[in-house]
């Protein structure tokens, strides 16, 4: 029941490169705003909800801050900042589990003795989620306050692949505890899903979650 446009930033995926090249922040923002302008001109749409995955979520946030037509944002694996509870949940299980402690000591000893080439003793590879540089927390706090003051609704959805940076539902709100989100923030963790929702059942579940959020926020 909603008009939707999927498009790629210039030079990515299905979109041709422009003459300027590069992916500077100003051009990224202008690309999104240009798409919004076209929808407004051709379809008479004056209010928007932006959605993006990973760096697309970061781009959606940046546009939402500067364009007052944006009423909501859906951020898939978007910004995440650690809290003391995050660190406890991430590291405490390993500290209190003797088997994990012993395995880590063995791996450390193996590396020091030059035996780290043995793949059976190599530490589990953790996927690197540092695809963008997180803005300074104070800067994001200011931008979030701007969005909330404008009445923008924020929907953060984190996949299970992000447990290394986001591991409990209220982490975002607690990271910015000085902000009164006034009911404008919702966070969901799809612990079973990978970063790009490869499995059909995970993708269907995600679409249902987005539809439910849209209907609750904009059709109430």
N, C-alpha and C positions, 0 to 999 in steps of 0.2 A: 503493500500500500504506500510505499514511498518511492519517489523518483530517485534513481541512483546512477551515478556516473563513476566508472572506474577508468583511470587514466594513469599513464606513466609520465614521470618528470622527463623533460627533454634530454635525449641521449641515453635513456634507460628503456629496456624492454621494447615495447611497440612504438615508442615515440622517437622521431628523428632528432638528431643533434641540432642545436642552434649554432650560429656562427661564433658565439662567444666562447663556447666550450666550458669545461669545468663544472663544478657543482657548488659554487659559493652560495651562502645562505640567502643572499638577496635574490638571486635568480630562482632558487627553489621556491621561495615565498611568492615571487611574481608569477611563476608557472601555475601554482595553485589558485592564486587570486584571478588569473586570466581565465582559468576554467570556470570559476565561480561567476565571473562577469558574463561569460558566454551563456551559462544557464540562466542567469538573471535576464539577459537580453532576449534569449530565444524561448524561454519557458516561463518567464515571469516569476521565478523563484527568488525570494528575498531573504530567506533564512536557511542556514546550512548546518549540517552535522558532518564533521570531518572524521575520516577513519584512516588509520595507517598501521602498518606492521613494521616494528623495529625502527629503522631510520625513518620510515614513513610516518610512524607515530611521532617522532621528534619533529618532523616537518609539519604535521598537523597541529601540534602544540604551538609552534612558532607562528603559524598563520592565524590560529585562534586568538593569539595575544594581540595581533595588530589589526584584525578585521572584525568589526563589531557585528557583522552579519552572521557570524558563527555562534550558534546557540548550544552546540554540544560537540564533544570529542570522544571518539572511541579509539583507545590507544592499546594496540596489541603488542605485548612485550615492550612497553614504553619505558619511560624513566623509572629508575629504582634507586633508592638511597638506603644504606644500611642503618640499623638501629641496634641498641644493645640486645634486644630480644632476637634480632636476626643473627647476631654473632653467637649468642647462647645456643640457638637452635641449630646453627651450622656446625659449631665446633664441640659443644659439650658431649654429644653422643660418642664422638670419637675419643674423647678424653676419659670417659668413664667405662669404655668398652676395652677390657684388657687385650682382647685379640687384635683390635685395631691398633692399639698402642704398640704391641709387639711387632705387628706387620710394618708399621711406620719405622720403628727402630731398625728392623731388618733391612728395609729399603735404604735408610740413611747409611747404615753400615756397609751395605753393598756398594753404594755410590762412592763412599770414601775408600773402599778397598779396590775400586776399579771393576767391580763385577756388575755394575748397573746395566751392562749390555744384555744381561739376561732378561728377556722380555717378561718372563713369569714373575720377576721381582719388581718390574717397573710400575710406578704409580699409575692409577687409572687416569686416563686422559680426560681432562675437564674442558668442555667446549668453551671457547673464548667469546664472551658476549660484549667485548669492548669495541663494538662497531662504530660508536660515536663517542665523542668526548662529552661526558656529562657536564652540563652547565654548573657553575658554582651554586651551592645549595641556597645561598642568600638570594641569588639572582632568580632562581626558580621559585623561591618562596614569594618574591615580589610579583612575579608573573602569575602565579596561581591565585594570589590575592586579587589581582586585577580581574582575572576570569570569574572568580566567585562573586566579586562585587558586581559584575555585569550579569550575573545570573546564568553563567554558562555551566551546563551539566557535564561532568567528567566520568567516563566509564573506562576503567583500566582492567584489562584481561591479561593475565600472565599464564604462560604455558608451563608445564612441568619441566621443560628444558631449561627454565630460568631459575631453578631452585638454588643455584650457586649465587644468585644476586637478589632473589625475592623468594622468601620461604614461609610467609604467613600472611593471612588476608589483610590484617590491619597495619602492615608495615609502612605503607605509604602515608596513612593518616598520622601514625606515630612519628614518622620522620619529619612531618610538618605539623607538629602538635600545637603550634602557636596559631594556626589558621583555623577559623571556624568555617568548616565547609558547608554548614547550613543545609545538610541533606543533599548537596549537589555532587557528592562523591560516592561512587560505587566501585568496588574492587572484587574481582572473581579470579580464582586460581583453578585452571584446568590441569590438575596434577598429572593426568594420564596422557595429555596431548604433547606432541612435539612442537617445535617452534613454528613450523609452517602448516600444522594441522593436516598432515599427510593422510591420516586414516579418515575414511568417509564418515564414520560414526562421530569422530571428534569434530569434524567440520560441520556436520548437521547440528550437533549440540551447540557449537559456537554461534551459528546463525540463529538458532532458537534463543540463545541468551541475548544476542544483539536485538532481535525483534522484541523480546519481552521488555528489555530496557527502554527501547524506543517508545513502545506503547505506554509504558508506565510513566515515562517522563513527559512525552509530548502529546499524549491522547487522554490524559487524566482530566 
